[in-house]
Amino acid sequence: MRPSATKDESANNATFANAVVAAKLSIGDPLIVQRKFGRGEVAVFASTLDTDWSTLPAKPDYVTFLHELIFRLASSRSPRNLDVGTPIAMSIPRDESADDWVALSPRGEELAIVTAGNELQPLVRVDDTSMPGVYRLRRRDAADQEVRVAAAPDDELFVANSDRDESDLTPLSDERWAELIAEDRFRVIETPDDLLGSVREESARVEIWFGLLLIFVLFLVGEVLLTRRLVQGGHSYGLDAAE
């Protein structure tokens, strides 16, 4: 009868259960096994990196294979280029928490930041990435705490890109147009004349320059007439006094 597994063995089995077979041989045996280890990513290659067990190092694709494998392991870190609305997640040391960090928006405003992850791989997360631009995570005890807009040398930088769907020029289908028109939110414009007519109908501007100009001209005429009358009255009064 096999003895029951110890606590350490059970923990190891649970950890190894998270391993992923990234590549297999043609006979079905795993060739590359990958899993998270602490704050990083490790991969086990079930062969040698020289020609002792295989002729793979002599193949033209061997250097490319190693490059892609290393790139895959290195790319497991927190992504620095995000889409707008995607939360920022960054690994931190185990003895730190969200209280030790400050998250700054592209405008320099402080954002809410929370602790995430687990004991083996603690993370800090910023959920508010609705604005495109550069987001910065800075240690709270940094010297340049008052500098909000300019980036400090030790800042962790993340870039939120604009939604690329806005650049999609694929024409809408008739079914989609029917849905939008039914919601009274859009109107189909097919010709330049339709566009001009829509602008004229929906424009709320009122031209008042002609009325203001007319009022201004009337004020000028009234001022001239009033001045002329005053001058003529004063001239008559001077003649009467001389007689």
Secondary structure, 3 states (H helix, E strand, C coil): CCCCCCHHHHHHHHHHCCCEEEEECCCCCEEEEEEEECCEEEEEECCCCCCCCCCHHHCCCHHHHHHHHHHHHHCCCCCCEEECCCCEEEECCCCCCHHHEEEECCCCCEECCEEEECCCCEEEEECCCCCCEEEEEEECCCCCCCCCCCCCCCCEEEEEECCHHHHCCCCCCHHHHHHHHHCCCCCCCCCHHHHHHHHHHHCCCCCCHHHHHHHHHHHHHHHHHHHHHHHHHHHHHHHHHHC
